[in-house]
Amino acid sequence: MRRVVALYRSSVGKKILMAVTGFIWIGFLAGHMLGNLKAFQGAGAFDTYAHHLRILGEPILPYKGFLWIFRAVMFLALVIHVLLSWQTSRLSWAARTTKYRRQESLNFDFASRWMRWTGVLILVFLVYHILNMTTGTLHAGFEAETTTQSFAFHNLVTGLGNPWVAAIYIVAMVAILFHLWHGVWSLFQTLGASHPKYVGWRRPIAVVVSIVIFFGFVSIPMAILTRIVHLQ
C-alpha cells in the first residue's frame, strides 16, 4: 500500500496513472465510435445494439447493471485523469521560469500547448452530451426507452439532425482529435516505448488513432445532416 501511495505522490507515478486512465478512455472512444457507426446499418441494427448494452450480463446482472458498472469505471478513470492532470499542471507551472517558457513555445507543437484547454472543452462537452443524448434533458425530441424497446436511433437522428447540435458535436470532436494526437504520443512515452527500433512509430500511431476516431465520430452528424442516415 505504501508503494502505491509513494507512486501516486511522485511525478512519474502521476504520469503513469494518467497514461493508464487515458488508455482506458481511448478504448472507450474506439468502442463508442464503432457502436455509433451501426447507425449506417439503420434503425434496427442501432437499436438492437443499444438494447443489448442494457441487458448485457442478464440474468446475473439486473437490467442496465453492466452499463452502470461500466459508467462507474469510466467516471472513476475520468476523475483520476482530470485530478492528476491538474496536479501535474500545477507542478509544471511552479517549476517553470521565463526562459523555460520561451523554450517550450518553440519546441512543443500546437496539440501539446493546447492539451489542457482541449481537456476542459471535452469535459464541458461530456456534460452536455450526457444531458442531450443520455438523459434527454436538453433534447426536445427525446424518447425515453422501455425495458423492451429502444429509441436510440430516433434520439440520435433527431438530436444530431439539429445543425447547432451537430456543430457543437463536431467542434468537440476537433478538441478530441488534438487531445488524442498528443495524448497517445505521450502515453507511449510515459509507458517506456522509447526503444530506437520503434520510437519512430509513436507519432504516426498517435496521428492514425486520433484521425480515425475523429472521422468515425464526425461521419455520423454529417450523414444525418445530408440524410444519408435518416428516420423512416
JOCORGI-V484655 format. One record per run of one state. SS is the DSSP state (H for helix, E for strand, C for the rest). FROM is the first residue (numbers start at 1). LEN is the number of residues. If there is no record, write none. Layout:
BEGIN
SS:FROM:LEN ; SS:FROM:LEN
END
This chain:
BEGIN
C:1:1 ; H:2:8 ; C:10:1 ; H:11:31 ; C:42:1 ; H:43:13 ; C:56:9 ; H:65:31 ; C:96:2 ; H:98:10 ; C:108:2 ; H:110:4 ; C:114:1 ; H:115:20 ; C:135:17 ; H:152:9 ; C:161:2 ; H:163:28 ; C:191:10 ; H:201:25 ; C:226:7
END
